[in-house]
Amino acid sequence: MSIKTVFISLLALAGAVSVPQTDFDVIVVGGGPAGLSALSGVARVRRNALLFDNQQYRNAPTREMHDVIGNDGTPPATFRGLAREQISKYDTVHWKNETVASIVPLDGDFSVFNVTDATGASYTARKIVLGTGLRDLIPPTPGMREAFGKGIFWCPWCDGYEHRDQPFGIVADVANVLGAVLEVHTLNSDIIAFTNGTRTPDGEARAAAKYPDWDKQLEAWNVTIDNRIIQSFERLQDGGAHRDNDEDKQYDKFRVHFTEGEPVERNAFLVDYPTDQTSTLPYQMGLEMDGSKIKVASSMRTNETGVFAIGDANSDGSTNVPHAMFSGKRAAVYIHVEMSREESKSKISKREGMISQRELEEEANKAIGDNLEREWKRAQDLQ
């Protein structure tokens, strides 16, 4: 349906304040665990939905997912393939392996959006879900990007256990080293922190601002700091091939080269690098940001009516596969209830007058949130 057709439909139905007719109820942008979960959620209540997937995924480099109940050790591509297969059984689901170029809200009593993909094709929907993810800003240090997700990682819950009790490295600003150590000290005891020239008076002051006794704590954990500038990472052994599946261990091995002095060998590394939005859509749409994340309410709503943000891209404080699936499902529930409220109110709008979009959102929040909080309290009382 073209933008012109949508406007004509909106104008023709203005007197009745009817829900606009669109190509889809929901368009989901992003085919990772968050987007797939949202798509499954709306499909289960027979909402007509289209998922755009440009097939670029943050966890694509990693060998396998961990700490995902029922899928521990599953390669990400295998997980996505099975999810697609299972979700495809719902006849209201549609797929397009393409990049979304723009999302434009249209005027009306209800939220409506025109979505244009990179081929120039346009589609309309009443609700938008952004599961577009984050990208890791990996420095151009030779060997780093090639090894990322395969012995060099940022999440100890995702990859740390398979490298437990091995000579370990942390690559981080000196101010962030102790925080990293506190995440991995139960997994590794032979730890060298590679601070890459950041251990300066200013760096130590920043570390002290976070942890006044940071140096004493590092000493207590027997952590060595190597402040030399890293020149490159040389892979000596690939843990994908050298592994003990019975013991759940992967034996990567690297040699770290510096601009001066002798190299150092380590089996695995925890790194601390910033992130940014993978997609430019949040910035194009003028969504409110919280740092590099899309700011959301507990319902996964953004500041733009009808737009929800899920997974790593949003600001609700977690970046992992279980969180992504949770946030996708939560958005799906709110979307369905909100749309149902719109549809119900439109049927009686001639008699009672139109209720505002904000009031509809508040009704949906109350209908879902109150029930969830009540059930949560009941579960706590039973423990």
Residue pairs with C-beta under 8 A, 6 or more apart in sequence:
1 21
1 22
1 23
1 123
1 124
2 122
3 106
3 114
3 122
3 124
6 20
6 21
6 22
6 106
6 112
6 114
6 124
7 106
9 20
9 21
10 20
10 106
10 107
10 108
10 109
10 112
13 20
14 109
16 346
16 349
16 350
17 109
17 346
17 349
17 350
17 354
18 346
18 349
19 110
19 126
19 342
19 343
19 346
20 108
20 110
20 112
20 126
22 112
22 124
22 125
22 126
23 50
23 123
23 124
23 125
24 48
24 49
24 50
24 94
24 123
24 124
24 125
24 126
25 42
25 47
25 48
25 49
25 125
25 126
25 127
25 339
26 38
26 42
26 47
26 48
26 49
26 50
26 125
26 126
26 127
26 128
26 129
26 335
27 49
27 50
27 51
27 52
27 113
27 115
27 123
27 125
27 127
27 128
27 129
28 35
28 38
28 39
28 42
28 49
28 50
28 51
28 52
28 129
28 131
29 35
29 51
29 52
29 100
29 103
29 115
29 128
29 129
29 130
29 131
29 132
29 279
29 281
30 51
30 52
30 53
30 129
30 130
30 131
30 132
30 133
30 279
30 311
30 313
31 51
31 52
31 53
31 54
31 55
31 57
31 80
31 84
31 97
31 131
32 57
32 58
32 59
32 80
32 131
32 133
32 311
32 324
33 79
33 80
33 83
33 311
33 321
33 324
33 325
33 328
34 131
34 133
34 310
34 311
34 312
34 313
34 324
34 325
34 327
34 328
35 51
35 53
35 129
35 131
35 310
35 311
35 328
36 51
36 80
36 83
36 84
36 87
36 325
36 328
37 310
37 324
37 325
37 326
37 327
37 328
37 329
37 332
38 129
38 131
38 308
38 310
38 328
38 329
38 331
38 332
38 335
39 49
39 51
39 87
39 93
39 328
39 332
40 83
40 86
40 87
40 90
40 328
40 329
40 332
41 328
41 329
41 331
41 332
41 333
41 335
41 336
42 49
42 332
42 335
42 336
43 49
43 87
43 90
43 92
43 93
44 90
44 332
45 336
46 90
46 92
47 92
47 335
47 336
47 339
48 92
48 94
49 92
49 93
49 94
50 94
50 95
50 96
50 123
50 125
51 93
51 94
51 95
51 96
52 96
52 97
52 98
52 99
52 100
52 115
52 117
53 95
53 96
53 97
53 98
54 97
54 98
54 99
54 100
55 97
56 278
57 76
57 80
57 133
58 133
58 134
58 135
58 136
58 278
58 312
59 65
59 76
59 149
59 321
60 76
60 77
60 149
61 148
61 149
61 150
62 76
62 149
62 150
62 153
62 158
62 159
63 75
63 149
63 150
63 239
63 240
63 250
64 73
64 74
64 75
64 76
65 71
65 72
65 73
65 74
65 75
65 76
65 79
65 158
65 321
66 72
66 73
66 157
66 158
66 159
66 161
66 162
67 157
67 158
67 320
67 321
67 322
68 74
68 79
68 321
68 322
69 322
71 79
73 248
79 321
84 95
87 93
88 95
96 117
98 117
98 118
98 119
98 121
99 117
99 118
100 115
100 116
100 117
100 118
100 279
100 281
101 116
101 117
101 118
102 115
102 116
102 281
102 284
103 113
103 114
103 115
103 116
103 128
103 281
103 284
103 285
103 307
104 113
104 114
104 115
104 116
105 111
105 112
105 113
105 304
105 305
105 306
106 112
106 113
106 114
106 124
109 354
109 357
110 126
110 306
110 342
110 346
110 357
111 126
111 127
111 305
111 306
111 307
111 357
112 124
112 125
112 126
112 306
113 124
113 125
113 126
113 127
113 128
113 306
113 307
114 122
114 123
114 124
115 122
115 123
115 124
115 125
115 128
116 122
116 123
117 123
126 306
126 339
126 342
127 306
127 307
127 308
127 335
127 338
127 339
128 306
128 307
128 308
129 307
129 308
129 309
129 310
129 328
129 331
129 332
129 335
130 279
130 281
130 282
130 294
130 302
130 307
130 308
130 309
130 310
130 313
131 309
131 310
131 311
131 313
131 324
131 328
132 277
132 278
132 279
132 281
132 282
132 311
132 313
133 277
133 278
133 279
133 311
133 312
133 313
134 275
134 276
134 277
134 278
134 292
134 293
134 312
134 313
134 319
135 275
135 276
135 277
135 278
136 148
136 154
136 273
136 275
137 273
137 274
137 275
137 276
138 144
138 145
138 148
138 273
139 273
141 230
141 231
141 232
141 233
142 231
142 232
142 233
143 232
143 233
143 234
143 235
143 254
144 152
144 233
144 271
146 235
147 233
147 235
147 252
147 254
148 271
149 159
150 238
150 239
150 240
150 252
151 163
151 235
151 238
151 239
151 250
151 252
151 253
151 254
151 267
151 268
151 269
152 171
152 233
152 254
152 268
152 269
152 271
153 159
153 160
153 268
153 269
153 270
153 271
154 270
154 271
154 272
154 273
155 319
155 320
156 183
156 184
156 187
156 270
157 320
158 320
159 268
160 183
160 184
160 187
160 188
160 270
161 187
161 248
162 239
162 243
162 248
162 249
162 250
163 187
163 188
163 239
163 249
163 250
163 252
163 267
163 268
164 187
164 188
164 249
165 187
165 188
165 189
166 188
166 190
166 251
166 267
166 268
167 188
167 190
167 192
167 265
167 266
167 267
168 184
168 187
168 188
168 190
168 191
168 192
168 266
168 267
168 268
168 269
168 270
169 191
169 192
169 193
169 194
169 254
169 256
169 264
169 266
169 268
169 269
169 270
170 177
170 180
170 181
170 184
170 191
170 192
170 193
170 194
170 223
170 269
170 270
170 271
170 272
171 194
171 196
171 230
171 269
171 270
171 271
171 272
172 180
172 193
172 194
172 195
172 270
172 271
172 272
173 195
173 196
173 198
173 203
173 206
173 272
174 193
174 195
174 198
174 199
174 200
174 203
174 204
174 206
174 207
174 225
174 227
175 198
175 203
175 206
175 207
175 209
175 210
176 210
176 272
177 193
177 195
177 207
177 214
177 218
177 223
177 225
178 207
178 210
178 211
178 214
178 217
178 218
179 210
180 193
180 270
180 272
181 191
181 193
181 217
181 218
181 221
181 223
183 270
184 191
184 270
185 191
185 221
189 221
189 222
191 221
191 222
191 223
191 224
192 223
192 224
192 225
192 226
192 264
192 266
193 218
193 223
193 224
193 225
193 226
194 226
194 228
194 230
194 256
194 269
195 203
195 225
195 226
195 227
196 227
196 228
196 229
196 230
197 227
197 228
197 229
198 227
199 225
199 227
204 215
207 214
207 215
208 214
211 217
218 225
226 264
228 258
228 259
228 260
228 261
229 258
229 259
229 260
230 256
230 257
230 258
231 257
231 258
231 259
232 256
232 257
233 254
233 255
233 256
233 257
234 254
234 255
234 256
234 257
234 263
235 252
235 253
235 254
236 253
236 254
236 255
236 265
237 251
237 252
237 253
238 252
239 250
239 251
239 252
239 268
240 250
242 250
242 251
242 252
243 249
243 250
243 251
244 251
251 267
252 267
252 268
253 265
253 266
253 267
254 265
254 266
254 267
254 268
254 269
255 263
255 264
255 265
256 263
256 264
256 265
256 266
257 263
258 264
274 292
275 292
275 312
276 292
277 283
277 292
277 294
277 313
278 313
279 313
282 289
282 294
282 309
282 313
283 289
285 304
285 307
286 304
287 294
287 295
287 302
287 303
287 304
287 307
287 309
288 294
288 295
288 302
288 303
289 295
289 315
290 315
291 315
293 313
293 314
293 315
294 302
294 309
294 313
294 314
294 315
295 302
295 303
295 314
295 315
296 302
296 308
296 309
296 314
296 315
296 316
298 316
298 369
299 308
299 330
299 331
299 334
299 361
299 364
299 365
299 368
299 369
300 308
300 309
300 310
300 314
300 316
300 327
300 330
300 331
300 334
301 307
301 308
301 334
301 361
302 308
302 309
305 357
305 358
305 361
306 357
308 331
308 334
308 335
309 315
310 324
310 327
310 328
310 330
310 331
311 323
311 324
311 327
311 328
312 319
312 324
314 327
316 323
316 327
333 368
334 364
334 365
334 368
337 364
337 367
337 368
338 360
338 361
338 364
341 360
341 363
341 364
341 367
342 360
345 354
345 355
345 360
349 355
355 363
